[in-house]
Amino acid sequence: MSAPSPNKIPVHDMDATKKRIHPRFTDGFYQRIRLFSMYFLLALFLILPWIKYDGRQAIWFDVPSQHYYIFGMTLFPQDFFFVAAGFIIAAFMLFMVTVYAGRVWCGYACPQTIWTHLFQHVEKWVIGDRNKRIKFDKEPNSASKIAKKLLIYFIWFVMSVFTATTFVSYVAGTSLMYSSWQSIAGIPFPDWPTWVWVSMFIFTFATYANAAYMREFMCVYICPYGRFQSVMFDKDTLIVSYDYNRGEPRGPRKKGTNPEELGDCIDCTMCVQVCPTGIDIRDGLQVECIQCAACVDACNEVMDKVGYPRGLIRYTTERQLVENEQSRYLRPRLFAYLLLLSVLIGVVAYALFDRVPLQIDVRGDRNQLSSMNAEGQIVNSYIIKVTNKTQAAHEYVLSITAPEGFTLKTRFESIPLNAGESYDMPVSVAADPKFIEQNEVPVTFNVDSKDGTYHASRTNVFTSQTK
């Protein structure tokens, strides 16, 4: 490899000819952080559907009924603003973290990374370490090899099904997923709706395909994050990089010696063996690098053994490594992201706290236009939809705010609604023509809970024109 440019870290092109990768599992400071992060997020994913809040699944995206429960908050399709805002905030947080610390999401928290790591551990448990797995792939088929493969495939399948079941539980609910059973020919069988079966198949297949076969190809060739990350990097972004000036020229040597013509890299290839995407970090910055820092821990371990200083491969920045200058951690781009995030979070938080968990929608009854009743009053008909967005039952009362002479006529004195329930109620507003001074009069419909806790209103038009 030629010497790097004095103005930048070398960048290596992608290699589309890689064979199946069997990484060596290593230990170290960053790997302990990585394992804690991955297993914490995995445990969170598995546990959250089982958490109850106020007698209901705490996080439940009940798509069939269009109710979305997040602890004490109930969202409806018309509250999509909050969902969209949440994704936007998450995206900008990811951008900000990337500007500061590179692709730490990919290496420490991405579901693709977590499940691939789990599936590879199954191979290690059944077959053995890296060398045994490579040798196993090259062996001709035999009864023993087929049996081990079938065992691996079966464990992968069980893990995929369990993953899919947990994922669908966020939508269908744990009560349906784990308590709905029937007997077919004396064999217990889940009694799930068709859409649940379809979802189970899709997520089982996706999990199995991604973690068992796609693996690093998902990160390198399909996931867009690896593509646009280069646009977000700057000279002060933390990256995993090889110190070319210190390590080159590389070469093996006897323990305890350090020939003057050689750098600190002993060319042990441990950094390549532990890489989950199979790259050689010594070739420069590569889009395949997910910054898991496995090469950092492996190289530090080797440096300790040969008596050289740690940090031949390390988290660093281009400004530090190439220009030998102090990194600028506080820079305009970070402040811009922080400011934008603060504004977005502030707006969403205000909207959430200011949100009244009661909604009223008013629409004119298309089947019955303005008419004249027997008393000579002009009557307008409406459909009032009241939605109880709380997680408790309430009783609501309707009223209107209108000019003198306008009267609300309803079928019921009050509307009892259960948690998350909606009700369409036909009502009418009657007015004496002598009180109507214009063709269209604004009328405000009010809905109040009987305990006085919640209030909502919506204005519509009363028209005096009849057939």
Beta strands, then each sheet from edge to edge (+ up, - down):
strand 1: 52-53
strand 2: 56-57
strand 3: 59-62
strand 4: 67-70
strand 5: 73-75
strand 6: 181-184
strand 7: 187-190
strand 8: 239-242
strand 9: 313-316
strand 10: 358-364
strand 11: 371-372
strand 12: 378-388
strand 13: 394-401
strand 14: 406-410
strand 15: 415-417
strand 16: 422-431
strand 17: 440-449
strand 18: 455-463
sheet 1: 1+ 2-
sheet 2: 3+ 4- 5+
sheet 3: 6+ 7-
sheet 4: 8+ 9-
sheet 5: 10+ 12- 11+
sheet 6: 10+ 12- 16+ 14-
sheet 7: 15+ 13- 17+ 18-
end
